[in-house]
Amino acid sequence: MSVLAAIKREKKKIKKQLAKLQNQLSGLEAAAKALGDSTRKEVKGVKKRVLSAAARAKIGKAAKKRWAKFRAQAKKVAG
């Protein structure tokens, strides 16, 4: 019976945590609703950063070099 009691205690504990989280969520939703559309405008205003083709090529080349080094090291350890 002690196992069953422990399970019931854990269930009760988790239900309390769930209730607390739901309460926090409703508070956040109310705050977001109170702010209205002002939060949406801020998110839309952020522009995506763009890399040049040269920068992408440089990053790709460096990544290939790192992976080649990694694979060479792995071969040494395995073989």
All heavy atoms as a GROMACS GRO file, in nm:
protein
  600
    1MET      N    1   0.082  -0.120   0.000
    1MET     CA    2   0.000   0.000   0.000
    1MET      C    3   0.086   0.126   0.000
    1MET      O    4   0.040   0.230  -0.040
    1MET     CB    5  -0.093   0.001   0.122
    1MET     CG    6  -0.209  -0.098   0.111
    1MET     SD    7  -0.311  -0.071  -0.031
    1MET     CE    8  -0.425   0.047   0.034
    2SER      N    9   0.211   0.119   0.044
    2SER     CA   10   0.294   0.238   0.050
    2SER      C   11   0.325   0.291  -0.091
    2SER      O   12   0.337   0.411  -0.109
    2SER     CB   13   0.422   0.210   0.126
    2SER     OG   14   0.500   0.115   0.057
    3VAL      N   15   0.336   0.200  -0.187
    3VAL     CA   16   0.361   0.242  -0.324
    3VAL      C   17   0.241   0.319  -0.378
    3VAL      O   18   0.255   0.424  -0.441
    3VAL     CB   19   0.394   0.121  -0.415
    3VAL    CG1   20   0.405   0.163  -0.560
    3VAL    CG2   21   0.520   0.053  -0.368
    4LEU      N   22   0.124   0.267  -0.352
    4LEU     CA   23   0.001   0.332  -0.397
    4LEU      C   24  -0.013   0.470  -0.331
    4LEU      O   25  -0.050   0.568  -0.397
    4LEU     CB   26  -0.121   0.245  -0.365
    4LEU     CG   27  -0.256   0.294  -0.415
    4LEU    CD1   28  -0.252   0.312  -0.567
    4LEU    CD2   29  -0.366   0.199  -0.376
    5ALA      N   30   0.020   0.478  -0.204
    5ALA     CA   31   0.011   0.606  -0.133
    5ALA      C   32   0.112   0.705  -0.191
    5ALA      O   33   0.081   0.825  -0.206
    5ALA     CB   34   0.037   0.586   0.015
    6ALA      N   35   0.230   0.658  -0.225
    6ALA     CA   36   0.332   0.745  -0.283
    6ALA      C   37   0.287   0.797  -0.419
    6ALA      O   38   0.308   0.914  -0.452
    6ALA     CB   39   0.464   0.670  -0.296
    7ILE      N   40   0.225   0.710  -0.496
    7ILE     CA   41   0.174   0.751  -0.627
    7ILE      C   42   0.066   0.856  -0.612
    7ILE      O   43   0.063   0.956  -0.684
    7ILE     CB   44   0.123   0.629  -0.707
    7ILE    CG1   45   0.240   0.539  -0.747
    7ILE    CG2   46   0.044   0.673  -0.830
    7ILE    CD1   47   0.200   0.408  -0.809
    8LYS      N   48  -0.023   0.836  -0.516
    8LYS     CA   49  -0.130   0.934  -0.493
    8LYS      C   50  -0.074   1.068  -0.448
    8LYS      O   51  -0.122   1.174  -0.491
    8LYS     CB   52  -0.230   0.880  -0.390
    8LYS     CG   53  -0.319   0.771  -0.445
    8LYS     CD   54  -0.421   0.724  -0.343
    8LYS     CE   55  -0.509   0.616  -0.401
    8LYS     NZ   56  -0.611   0.571  -0.306
    9ARG      N   57   0.029   1.065  -0.363
    9ARG     CA   58   0.092   1.190  -0.317
    9ARG      C   59   0.155   1.263  -0.435
    9ARG      O   60   0.143   1.384  -0.449
    9ARG     CB   61   0.199   1.161  -0.212
    9ARG     CG   62   0.146   1.144  -0.072
    9ARG     CD   63   0.258   1.151   0.032
    9ARG     NE   64   0.369   1.061   0.006
    9ARG     CZ   65   0.377   0.935   0.050
    9ARG    NH1   66   0.279   0.884   0.123
    9ARG    NH2   67   0.482   0.860   0.021
   10GLU      N   68   0.222   1.187  -0.520
   10GLU     CA   69   0.287   1.246  -0.637
   10GLU      C   70   0.183   1.305  -0.732
   10GLU      O   71   0.202   1.412  -0.788
   10GLU     CB   72   0.371   1.139  -0.708
   10GLU     CG   73   0.471   1.194  -0.806
   10GLU     CD   74   0.579   1.279  -0.742
   10GLU    OE1   75   0.612   1.259  -0.624
   10GLU    OE2   76   0.630   1.369  -0.812
   11LYS      N   77   0.072   1.235  -0.748
   11LYS     CA   78  -0.036   1.283  -0.834
   11LYS      C   79  -0.091   1.415  -0.781
   11LYS      O   80  -0.112   1.511  -0.856
   11LYS     CB   81  -0.147   1.178  -0.840
   11LYS     CG   82  -0.265   1.217  -0.926
   11LYS     CD   83  -0.371   1.108  -0.924
   11LYS     CE   84  -0.496   1.149  -0.997
   11LYS     NZ   85  -0.600   1.047  -0.988
   12LYS      N   86  -0.110   1.422  -0.650
   12LYS     CA   87  -0.161   1.543  -0.587
   12LYS      C   88  -0.063   1.659  -0.605
   12LYS      O   89  -0.102   1.771  -0.636
   12LYS     CB   90  -0.186   1.517  -0.439
   12LYS     CG   91  -0.254   1.630  -0.366
   12LYS     CD   92  -0.282   1.591  -0.222
   12LYS     CE   93  -0.349   1.705  -0.147
   12LYS     NZ   94  -0.376   1.671  -0.007
   13LYS      N   95   0.066   1.629  -0.590
   13LYS     CA   96   0.171   1.730  -0.604
   13LYS      C   97   0.174   1.785  -0.747
   13LYS      O   98   0.183   1.906  -0.769
   13LYS     CB   99   0.306   1.666  -0.569
   13LYS     CG  100   0.423   1.759  -0.569
   13LYS     CD  101   0.544   1.683  -0.515
   13LYS     CE  102   0.670   1.724  -0.584
   13LYS     NZ  103   0.786   1.648  -0.541
   14ILE      N  104   0.162   1.695  -0.845
   14ILE     CA  105   0.165   1.736  -0.985
   14ILE      C  106   0.041   1.819  -1.019
   14ILE      O  107   0.048   1.916  -1.094
   14ILE     CB  108   0.180   1.613  -1.077
   14ILE    CG1  109   0.320   1.555  -1.060
   14ILE    CG2  110   0.154   1.649  -1.222
   14ILE    CD1  111   0.344   1.425  -1.131
   15LYS      N  112  -0.074   1.781  -0.963
   15LYS     CA  113  -0.196   1.857  -0.987
   15LYS      C  114  -0.183   1.999  -0.932
   15LYS      O  115  -0.230   2.095  -0.993
   15LYS     CB  116  -0.318   1.787  -0.926
   15LYS     CG  117  -0.370   1.674  -1.011
   15LYS     CD  118  -0.503   1.624  -0.958
   15LYS     CE  119  -0.558   1.518  -1.050
   15LYS     NZ  120  -0.693   1.478  -1.013
   16LYS      N  121  -0.117   2.012  -0.818
   16LYS     CA  122  -0.095   2.145  -0.760
   16LYS      C  123  -0.006   2.228  -0.852
   16LYS      O  124  -0.031   2.346  -0.876
   16LYS     CB  125  -0.026   2.135  -0.622
   16LYS     CG  126  -0.119   2.119  -0.507
   16LYS     CD  127  -0.039   2.128  -0.377
   16LYS     CE  128  -0.127   2.114  -0.257
   16LYS     NZ  129  -0.051   2.124  -0.130
   17GLN      N  130   0.100   2.166  -0.903
   17GLN     CA  131   0.190   2.235  -0.994
   17GLN      C  132   0.117   2.278  -1.121
   17GLN      O  133   0.137   2.388  -1.172
   17GLN     CB  134   0.309   2.146  -1.030
   17GLN     CG  135   0.407   2.126  -0.918
   17GLN     CD  136   0.518   2.028  -0.956
   17GLN    OE1  137   0.506   1.951  -1.051
   17GLN    NE2  138   0.626   2.029  -0.880
   18LEU      N  139   0.034   2.189  -1.172
   18LEU     CA  140  -0.043   2.220  -1.293
   18LEU      C  141  -0.136   2.338  -1.268
   18LEU      O  142  -0.145   2.428  -1.352
   18LEU     CB  143  -0.123   2.097  -1.337
   18LEU     CG  144  -0.211   2.114  -1.460
   18LEU    CD1  145  -0.126   2.150  -1.581
   18LEU    CD2  146  -0.290   1.989  -1.487
   19ALA      N  147  -0.203   2.339  -1.155
   19ALA     CA  148  -0.293   2.450  -1.122
   19ALA      C  149  -0.215   2.581  -1.113
   19ALA      O  150  -0.260   2.686  -1.162
   19ALA     CB  151  -0.366   2.422  -0.992
   20LYS      N  152  -0.097   2.577  -1.054
   20LYS     CA  153  -0.014   2.696  -1.041
   20LYS      C  154   0.029   2.747  -1.179
   20LYS      O  155   0.022   2.867  -1.208
   20LYS     CB  156   0.110   2.664  -0.957
   20LYS     CG  157   0.198   2.780  -0.929
   20LYS     CD  158   0.316   2.740  -0.842
   20LYS     CE  159   0.411   2.856  -0.818
   20LYS     NZ  160   0.528   2.817  -0.740
   21LEU      N  161   0.070   2.655  -1.265
   21LEU     CA  162   0.112   2.693  -1.400
   21LEU      C  163  -0.004   2.749  -1.482
   21LEU      O  164   0.012   2.845  -1.558
   21LEU     CB  165   0.175   2.575  -1.472
   21LEU     CG  166   0.313   2.533  -1.420
   21LEU    CD1  167   0.356   2.403  -1.486
   21LEU    CD2  168   0.415   2.642  -1.442
   22GLN      N  169  -0.122   2.690  -1.467
   22GLN     CA  170  -0.238   2.740  -1.539
   22GLN      C  171  -0.274   2.880  -1.492
   22GLN      O  172  -0.313   2.965  -1.572
   22GLN     CB  173  -0.357   2.645  -1.521
   22GLN     CG  174  -0.344   2.518  -1.603
   22GLN     CD  175  -0.456   2.419  -1.577
   22GLN    OE1  176  -0.518   2.419  -1.471
   22GLN    NE2  177  -0.480   2.332  -1.675
   23ASN      N  178  -0.257   2.903  -1.362
   23ASN     CA  179  -0.283   3.036  -1.307
   23ASN      C  180  -0.185   3.138  -1.364
   23ASN      O  181  -0.223   3.248  -1.404
   23ASN     CB  182  -0.274   3.031  -1.155
   23ASN     CG  183  -0.334   3.152  -1.089
   23ASN    OD1  184  -0.400   3.232  -1.152
   23ASN    ND2  185  -0.309   3.168  -0.960
   24GLN      N  186  -0.058   3.100  -1.373
   24GLN     CA  187   0.043   3.189  -1.431
   24GLN      C  188   0.013   3.216  -1.578
   24GLN      O  189   0.026   3.329  -1.626
   24GLN     CB  190   0.182   3.127  -1.417
   24GLN     CG  191   0.237   3.128  -1.276
   24GLN     CD  192   0.373   3.061  -1.268
   24GLN    OE1  193   0.417   2.994  -1.361
   24GLN    NE2  194   0.439   3.077  -1.155
   25LEU      N  195  -0.027   3.112  -1.650
   25LEU     CA  196  -0.058   3.127  -1.791
   25LEU      C  197  -0.175   3.223  -1.812
   25LEU      O  198  -0.170   3.310  -1.898
   25LEU     CB  199  -0.090   2.990  -1.853
   25LEU     CG  200  -0.130   2.991  -2.000
   25LEU    CD1  201  -0.017   3.044  -2.086
   25LEU    CD2  202  -0.170   2.852  -2.045
   26SER      N  203  -0.278   3.210  -1.730
   26SER     CA  204  -0.392   3.299  -1.745
   26SER      C  205  -0.352   3.443  -1.715
   26SER      O  206  -0.400   3.537  -1.779
   26SER     CB  207  -0.509   3.255  -1.657
   26SER     OG  208  -0.474   3.265  -1.520
   27GLY      N  209  -0.261   3.462  -1.619
   27GLY     CA  210  -0.211   3.595  -1.589
   27GLY      C  211  -0.135   3.654  -1.706
   27GLY      O  212  -0.150   3.772  -1.740
   28LEU      N  213  -0.051   3.573  -1.769
   28LEU     CA  214   0.024   3.619  -1.885
   28LEU      C  215  -0.067   3.651  -2.002
   28LEU      O  216  -0.047   3.749  -2.075
   28LEU     CB  217   0.127   3.513  -1.927
   28LEU     CG  218   0.246   3.496  -1.833
   28LEU    CD1  219   0.328   3.376  -1.874
   28LEU    CD2  220   0.330   3.622  -1.831
   29GLU      N  221  -0.168   3.568  -2.022
   29GLU     CA  222  -0.263   3.594  -2.130
   29GLU      C  223  -0.338   3.723  -2.107
   29GLU      O  224  -0.362   3.801  -2.199
   29GLU     CB  225  -0.358   3.476  -2.145
   29GLU     CG  226  -0.294   3.353  -2.205
   29GLU     CD  227  -0.384   3.230  -2.204
   29GLU    OE1  228  -0.483   3.227  -2.127
   29GLU    OE2  229  -0.354   3.136  -2.279
   30ALA      N  230  -0.375   3.749  -1.980
   30ALA     CA  231  -0.446   3.873  -1.948
   30ALA      C  232  -0.356   3.994  -1.972
   30ALA      O  233  -0.401   4.096  -2.024
   30ALA     CB  234  -0.492   3.870  -1.802
   31ALA      N  235  -0.228   3.981  -1.936
   31ALA     CA  236  -0.134   4.090  -1.959
   31ALA      C  237  -0.116   4.116  -2.108
   31ALA      O  238  -0.113   4.231  -2.153
   31ALA     CB  239   0.000   4.059  -1.894
   32ALA      N  240  -0.105   4.010  -2.187
   32ALA     CA  241  -0.090   4.024  -2.332
   32ALA      C  242  -0.214   4.089  -2.392
   32ALA      O  243  -0.204   4.173  -2.482
   32ALA     CB  244  -0.063   3.888  -2.395
   33LYS      N  245  -0.329   4.050  -2.342
   33LYS     CA  246  -0.453   4.107  -2.393
   33LYS      C  247  -0.462   4.256  -2.358
   33LYS      O  248  -0.508   4.337  -2.438
   33LYS     CB  249  -0.573   4.032  -2.335
   33LYS     CG  250  -0.705   4.071  -2.394
   33LYS     CD  251  -0.818   3.985  -2.341
   33LYS     CE  252  -0.950   4.024  -2.403
   33LYS     NZ  253  -1.061   3.943  -2.350
   34ALA      N  254  -0.416   4.291  -2.237
   34ALA     CA  255  -0.419   4.430  -2.195
   34ALA      C  256  -0.326   4.516  -2.282
   34ALA      O  257  -0.356   4.631  -2.311
   34ALA     CB  258  -0.379   4.442  -2.048
   35LEU      N  259  -0.213   4.458  -2.323
   35LEU     CA  260  -0.121   4.532  -2.409
   35LEU      C  261  -0.177   4.548  -2.549
   35LEU      O  262  -0.143   4.641  -2.620
   35LEU     CB  263   0.015   4.461  -2.414
   35LEU     CG  264   0.098   4.469  -2.287
   35LEU    CD1  265   0.222   4.382  -2.300
   35LEU    CD2  266   0.138   4.612  -2.257
   36GLY      N  267  -0.259   4.453  -2.589
   36GLY     CA  268  -0.324   4.462  -2.718
   36GLY      C  269  -0.230   4.440  -2.834
   36GLY      O  270  -0.142   4.356  -2.830
   37ASP      N  271  -0.247   4.520  -2.939
   37ASP     CA  272  -0.170   4.503  -3.062
   37ASP      C  273  -0.029   4.560  -3.053
   37ASP      O  274   0.050   4.543  -3.145
   37ASP     CB  275  -0.244   4.568  -3.179
   37ASP     CG  276  -0.370   4.491  -3.216
   37ASP    OD1  277  -0.373   4.369  -3.190
   37ASP    OD2  278  -0.462   4.552  -3.273
   38SER      N  279   0.004   4.628  -2.946
   38SER     CA  280   0.137   4.691  -2.938
   38SER      C  281   0.248   4.587  -2.944
   38SER      O  282   0.355   4.613  -2.997
   38SER     CB  283   0.149   4.775  -2.810
   38SER     OG  284   0.141   4.692  -2.696
   39THR      N  285   0.225   4.468  -2.889
   39THR     CA  286   0.329   4.365  -2.892
   39THR      C  287   0.346   4.309  -3.032
   39THR      O  288   0.456   4.277  -3.073
   39THR     CB  289   0.297   4.250  -2.795
   39THR    OG1  290   0.169   4.197  -2.827
   39THR    CG2  291   0.300   4.298  -2.653
   40ARG      N  292   0.241   4.298  -3.106
   40ARG     CA  293   0.248   4.244  -3.242
   40ARG      C  294   0.328   4.337  -3.333
   40ARG      O  295   0.403   4.293  -3.418
   40ARG     CB  296   0.109   4.222  -3.299
   40ARG     CG  297   0.035   4.110  -3.232
   40ARG     CD  298  -0.096   4.081  -3.300
   40ARG     NE  299  -0.172   3.987  -3.220
   40ARG     CZ  300  -0.302   3.992  -3.203
   40ARG    NH1  301  -0.372   4.086  -3.261
   40ARG    NH2  302  -0.363   3.903  -3.128
   41LYS      N  303   0.312   4.466  -3.316
   41LYS     CA  304   0.382   4.562  -3.399
   41LYS      C  305   0.533   4.554  -3.377
   41LYS      O  306   0.610   4.565  -3.469
   41LYS     CB  307   0.334   4.703  -3.370
   41LYS     CG  308   0.193   4.728  -3.419
   41LYS     CD  309   0.144   4.866  -3.382
   41LYS     CE  310  -0.003   4.884  -3.422
   41LYS     NZ  311  -0.058   5.009  -3.373
   42GLU      N  312   0.574   4.532  -3.252
   42GLU     CA  313   0.716   4.522  -3.222
   42GLU      C  314   0.777   4.401  -3.290
   42GLU      O  315   0.887   4.407  -3.343
   42GLU     CB  316   0.738   4.513  -3.071
   42GLU     CG  317   0.706   4.643  -2.998
   42GLU     CD  318   0.716   4.627  -2.849
   42GLU    OE1  319   0.780   4.531  -2.803
   42GLU    OE2  320   0.658   4.711  -2.778
   43VAL      N  321   0.706   4.290  -3.289
   43VAL     CA  322   0.758   4.167  -3.349
   43VAL      C  323   0.768   4.182  -3.499
   43VAL      O  324   0.865   4.140  -3.560
   43VAL     CB  325   0.668   4.046  -3.310
   43VAL    CG1  326   0.710   3.923  -3.388
   43VAL    CG2  327   0.676   4.021  -3.161
   44LYS      N  328   0.670   4.244  -3.561
   44LYS     CA  329   0.670   4.261  -3.706
   44LYS      C  330   0.779   4.357  -3.750
   44LYS      O  331   0.830   4.348  -3.861
   44LYS     CB  332   0.535   4.312  -3.754
   44LYS     CG  333   0.424   4.210  -3.746
   44LYS     CD  334   0.294   4.267  -3.795
   44LYS     CE  335   0.180   4.169  -3.782
   44LYS     NZ  336   0.052   4.227  -3.821
   45GLY      N  337   0.818   4.451  -3.665
   45GLY     CA  338   0.914   4.553  -3.701
   45GLY      C  339   1.056   4.502  -3.713
   45GLY      O  340   1.140   4.568  -3.772
   46VAL      N  341   1.084   4.384  -3.660
   46VAL     CA  342   1.220   4.332  -3.663
   46VAL      C  343   1.250   4.275  -3.801
   46VAL      O  344   1.176   4.191  -3.852
   46VAL     CB  345   1.237   4.221  -3.556
   46VAL    CG1  346   1.376   4.161  -3.563
   46VAL    CG2  347   1.210   4.277  -3.418
   47LYS      N  348   1.360   4.323  -3.860
   47LYS     CA  349   1.396   4.275  -3.993
   47LYS      C  350   1.492   4.158  -3.981
   47LYS      O  351   1.573   4.152  -3.890
   47LYS     CB  352   1.461   4.386  -4.074
   47LYS     CG  353   1.364   4.495  -4.114
   47LYS     CD  354   1.427   4.592  -4.210
   47LYS     CE  355   1.324   4.693  -4.254
   47LYS     NZ  356   1.381   4.786  -4.352
   48LYS      N  357   1.483   4.069  -4.076
   48LYS     CA  358   1.570   3.952  -4.080
   48LYS      C  359   1.708   3.993  -4.128
   48LYS      O  360   1.721   4.070  -4.223
   48LYS     CB  361   1.509   3.848  -4.174
   48LYS     CG  362   1.575   3.715  -4.169
   48LYS     CD  363   1.499   3.615  -4.255
   48LYS     CE  364   1.564   3.481  -4.251
   48LYS     NZ  365   1.495   3.384  -4.334
   49ARG      N  366   1.811   3.941  -4.060
   49ARG     CA  367   1.947   3.972  -4.101
   49ARG      C  368   1.985   3.888  -4.222
   49ARG      O  369   1.953   3.770  -4.229
   49ARG     CB  370   2.042   3.945  -3.986
   49ARG     CG  371   2.021   4.042  -3.870
   49ARG     CD  372   2.102   4.007  -3.752
   49ARG     NE  373   2.245   4.010  -3.781
   49ARG     CZ  374   2.338   3.997  -3.690
   49ARG    NH1  375   2.306   3.980  -3.565
   49ARG    NH2  376   2.464   3.999  -3.724
   50VAL      N  377   2.055   3.949  -4.314
   50VAL     CA  378   2.091   3.881  -4.438
   50VAL      C  379   2.243   3.877  -4.450
   50VAL      O  380   2.311   3.977  -4.429
   50VAL     CB  381   2.030   3.954  -4.560
   50VAL    CG1  382   2.068   3.884  -4.687
   50VAL    CG2  383   1.880   3.963  -4.546
   51LEU      N  384   2.296   3.760  -4.483
   51LEU     CA  385   2.439   3.745  -4.506
   51LEU      C  386   2.468   3.757  -4.655
   51LEU      O  387   2.388   3.716  -4.739
   51LEU     CB  388   2.486   3.607  -4.461
   51LEU     CG  389   2.496   3.581  -4.312
   51LEU    CD1  390   2.533   3.435  -4.287
   51LEU    CD2  391   2.598   3.671  -4.248
   52SER      N  392   2.583   3.810  -4.685
   52SER     CA  393   2.625   3.816  -4.824
   52SER      C  394   2.666   3.676  -4.870
   52SER      O  395   2.692   3.588  -4.789
   52SER     CB  396   2.743   3.912  -4.841
   52SER     OG  397   2.857   3.859  -4.776
   53ALA      N  398   2.674   3.659  -5.000
   53ALA     CA  399   2.714   3.529  -5.055
   53ALA      C  400   2.856   3.495  -5.013
   53ALA      O  401   2.887   3.379  -4.982
   53ALA     CB  402   2.702   3.531  -5.207
   54ALA      N  403   2.941   3.595  -5.007
   54ALA     CA  404   3.080   3.572  -4.966
   54ALA      C  405   3.087   3.526  -4.820
   54ALA      O  406   3.164   3.435  -4.787
   54ALA     CB  407   3.161   3.699  -4.986
   55ALA      N  408   3.006   3.587  -4.736
   55ALA     CA  409   3.005   3.549  -4.594
   55ALA      C  410   2.954   3.407  -4.577
   55ALA      O  411   3.009   3.329  -4.499
   55ALA     CB  412   2.920   3.647  -4.514
   56ARG      N  413   2.848   3.372  -4.651
   56ARG     CA  414   2.795   3.235  -4.644
   56ARG      C  415   2.900   3.135  -4.690
   56ARG      O  416   2.916   3.028  -4.631
   56ARG     CB  417   2.669   3.223  -4.728
   56ARG     CG  418   2.545   3.271  -4.658
   56ARG     CD  419   2.418   3.222  -4.729
   56ARG     NE  420   2.415   3.256  -4.870
   56ARG     CZ  421   2.367   3.369  -4.920
   56ARG    NH1  422   2.322   3.462  -4.840
   56ARG    NH2  423   2.365   3.390  -5.050
   57ALA      N  424   2.970   3.168  -4.797
   57ALA     CA  425   3.074   3.079  -4.850
   57ALA      C  426   3.186   3.061  -4.748
   57ALA      O  427   3.235   2.950  -4.726
   57ALA     CB  428   3.128   3.132  -4.981
   58LYS      N  429   3.225   3.169  -4.684
   58LYS     CA  430   3.331   3.164  -4.585
   58LYS      C  431   3.290   3.077  -4.465
   58LYS      O  432   3.368   2.994  -4.416
   58LYS     CB  433   3.364   3.306  -4.538
   58LYS     CG  434   3.483   3.318  -4.448
   58LYS     CD  435   3.512   3.464  -4.416
   58LYS     CE  436   3.630   3.477  -4.323
   58LYS     NZ  437   3.658   3.617  -4.289
   59ILE      N  438   3.167   3.094  -4.420
   59ILE     CA  439   3.116   3.014  -4.308
   59ILE      C  440   3.108   2.867  -4.348
   59ILE      O  441   3.145   2.778  -4.272
   59ILE     CB  442   2.978   3.067  -4.262
   59ILE    CG1  443   2.996   3.204  -4.196
   59ILE    CG2  444   2.911   2.969  -4.166
   59ILE    CD1  445   2.866   3.276  -4.168
   60GLY      N  446   3.061   2.838  -4.469
   60GLY     CA  447   3.052   2.700  -4.517
   60GLY      C  448   3.188   2.635  -4.527
   60GLY      O  449   3.205   2.518  -4.488
   61LYS      N  450   3.286   2.710  -4.575
   61LYS     CA  451   3.421   2.657  -4.588
   61LYS      C  452   3.479   2.624  -4.450
   61LYS      O  453   3.541   2.519  -4.430
   61LYS     CB  454   3.509   2.759  -4.660
   61LYS     CG  455   3.648   2.710  -4.692
   61LYS     CD  456   3.725   2.815  -4.772
   61LYS     CE  457   3.865   2.768  -4.800
   61LYS     NZ  458   3.942   2.868  -4.875
   62ALA      N  459   3.456   2.713  -4.353
   62ALA     CA  460   3.506   2.691  -4.217
   62ALA      C  461   3.438   2.570  -4.152
   62ALA      O  462   3.503   2.490  -4.083
   62ALA     CB  463   3.483   2.815  -4.131
   63ALA      N  464   3.309   2.554  -4.179
   63ALA     CA  465   3.236   2.440  -4.123
   63ALA      C  466   3.289   2.309  -4.182
   63ALA      O  467   3.307   2.210  -4.109
   63ALA     CB  468   3.087   2.453  -4.152
   64LYS      N  469   3.314   2.306  -4.312
   64LYS     CA  470   3.369   2.186  -4.376
   64LYS      C  471   3.505   2.152  -4.318
   64LYS      O  472   3.538   2.035  -4.295
   64LYS     CB  473   3.379   2.205  -4.527
   64LYS     CG  474   3.245   2.199  -4.596
   64LYS     CD  475   3.260   2.218  -4.746
   64LYS     CE  476   3.123   2.217  -4.812
   64LYS     NZ  477   3.134   2.235  -4.957
   65LYS      N  478   3.585   2.255  -4.294
   65LYS     CA  479   3.718   2.233  -4.236
   65LYS      C  480   3.707   2.174  -4.095
   65LYS      O  481   3.779   2.080  -4.060
   65LYS     CB  482   3.793   2.367  -4.232
   65LYS     CG  483   3.936   2.355  -4.187
   65LYS     CD  484   4.006   2.491  -4.192
   65LYS     CE  485   4.147   2.481  -4.139
   65LYS     NZ  486   4.216   2.611  -4.143
   66ARG      N  487   3.614   2.227  -4.015
   66ARG     CA  488   3.593   2.174  -3.878
   66ARG      C  489   3.548   2.029  -3.882
   66ARG      O  490   3.596   1.946  -3.805
   66ARG     CB  491   3.489   2.259  -3.804
   66ARG     CG  492   3.541   2.388  -3.750
   66ARG     CD  493   3.444   2.452  -3.652
   66ARG     NE  494   3.310   2.471  -3.706
   66ARG     CZ  495   3.271   2.580  -3.772
   66ARG    NH1  496   3.356   2.678  -3.793
   66ARG    NH2  497   3.148   2.590  -3.816
   67TRP      N  498   3.455   1.997  -3.972
   67TRP     CA  499   3.406   1.860  -3.980
   67TRP      C  500   3.515   1.765  -4.030
   67TRP      O  501   3.524   1.652  -3.984
   67TRP     CB  502   3.282   1.851  -4.070
   67TRP     CG  503   3.158   1.883  -3.994
   67TRP    CD1  504   3.081   1.995  -4.003
   67TRP    CD2  505   3.096   1.802  -3.894
   67TRP    NE1  506   2.976   1.990  -3.915
   67TRP    CE2  507   2.982   1.872  -3.848
   67TRP    CE3  508   3.123   1.678  -3.839
   67TRP    CZ2  509   2.898   1.821  -3.749
   67TRP    CZ3  510   3.039   1.628  -3.740
   67TRP    CH2  511   2.928   1.699  -3.696
   68ALA      N  512   3.598   1.810  -4.121
   68ALA     CA  513   3.707   1.726  -4.170
   68ALA      C  514   3.803   1.695  -4.055
   68ALA      O  515   3.849   1.581  -4.039
   68ALA     CB  516   3.780   1.796  -4.283
   69LYS      N  517   3.833   1.796  -3.976
   69LYS     CA  518   3.920   1.776  -3.859
   69LYS      C  519   3.856   1.678  -3.760
   69LYS      O  520   3.923   1.589  -3.707
   69LYS     CB  521   3.945   1.912  -3.792
   69LYS     CG  522   4.039   1.906  -3.675
   69LYS     CD  523   4.059   2.046  -3.617
   69LYS     CE  524   4.146   2.040  -3.493
   69LYS     NZ  525   4.161   2.173  -3.432
   70PHE      N  526   3.726   1.695  -3.738
   70PHE     CA  527   3.654   1.607  -3.646
   70PHE      C  528   3.657   1.462  -3.696
   70PHE      O  529   3.683   1.369  -3.619
   70PHE     CB  530   3.510   1.655  -3.632
   70PHE     CG  531   3.423   1.565  -3.548
   70PHE    CD1  532   3.429   1.570  -3.411
   70PHE    CD2  533   3.335   1.474  -3.609
   70PHE    CE1  534   3.349   1.487  -3.334
   70PHE    CE2  535   3.257   1.392  -3.533
   70PHE     CZ  536   3.263   1.398  -3.394
   71ARG      N  537   3.631   1.443  -3.824
   71ARG     CA  538   3.629   1.307  -3.880
   71ARG      C  539   3.768   1.244  -3.876
   71ARG      O  540   3.782   1.124  -3.851
   71ARG     CB  541   3.575   1.311  -4.023
   71ARG     CG  542   3.426   1.340  -4.027
   71ARG     CD  543   3.369   1.327  -4.167
   71ARG     NE  544   3.229   1.363  -4.167
   71ARG     CZ  545   3.180   1.474  -4.218
   71ARG    NH1  546   3.261   1.562  -4.274
   71ARG    NH2  547   3.052   1.500  -4.214
   72ALA      N  548   3.870   1.324  -3.902
   72ALA     CA  549   4.007   1.272  -3.895
   72ALA      C  550   4.041   1.227  -3.754
   72ALA      O  551   4.102   1.123  -3.733
   72ALA     CB  552   4.105   1.378  -3.943
   73GLN      N  553   4.000   1.305  -3.658
   73GLN     CA  554   4.024   1.271  -3.518
   73GLN      C  555   3.946   1.144  -3.479
   73GLN      O  556   4.000   1.058  -3.410
   73GLN     CB  557   3.980   1.388  -3.426
   73GLN     CG  558   4.019   1.372  -3.282
   73GLN     CD  559   4.170   1.380  -3.262
   73GLN    OE1  560   4.241   1.437  -3.343
   73GLN    NE2  561   4.216   1.324  -3.155
   74ALA      N  562   3.825   1.131  -3.530
   74ALA     CA  563   3.743   1.013  -3.500
   74ALA      C  564   3.807   0.888  -3.559
   74ALA      O  565   3.802   0.781  -3.499
   74ALA     CB  566   3.601   1.032  -3.554
   75LYS      N  567   3.865   0.900  -3.679
   75LYS     CA  568   3.933   0.786  -3.742
   75LYS      C  569   4.052   0.740  -3.659
   75LYS      O  570   4.078   0.622  -3.645
   75LYS     CB  571   3.980   0.822  -3.883
   75LYS     CG  572   3.877   0.798  -3.989
   75LYS     CD  573   3.939   0.814  -4.126
   75LYS     CE  574   3.840   0.782  -4.235
   75LYS     NZ  575   3.898   0.800  -4.367
   76LYS      N  576   4.127   0.838  -3.606
   76LYS     CA  577   4.243   0.805  -3.523
   76LYS      C  578   4.200   0.728  -3.398
   76LYS      O  579   4.264   0.631  -3.359
   76LYS     CB  580   4.317   0.931  -3.482
   76LYS     CG  581   4.399   0.994  -3.589
   76LYS     CD  582   4.473   1.116  -3.537
   76LYS     CE  583   4.550   1.186  -3.646
   76LYS     NZ  584   4.619   1.306  -3.594
   77VAL      N  585   4.094   0.770  -3.335
   77VAL     CA  586   4.044   0.706  -3.212
   77VAL      C  587   3.990   0.568  -3.243
   77VAL      O  588   4.016   0.471  -3.172
   77VAL     CB  589   3.936   0.794  -3.145
   77VAL    CG1  590   3.872   0.720  -3.029
   77VAL    CG2  591   3.997   0.925  -3.096
   78ALA      N  592   3.913   0.554  -3.351
   78ALA     CA  593   3.850   0.426  -3.387
   78ALA      C  594   3.951   0.328  -3.446
   78ALA      O  595   3.940   0.207  -3.426
   78ALA     CB  596   3.737   0.449  -3.485
   79GLY      N  597   4.046   0.377  -3.520
   79GLY     CA  598   4.135   0.288  -3.595
   79GLY      C  599   4.266   0.274  -3.535
   79GLY      O  600   4.330   0.204  -3.476
   0.00000   0.00000   0.00000
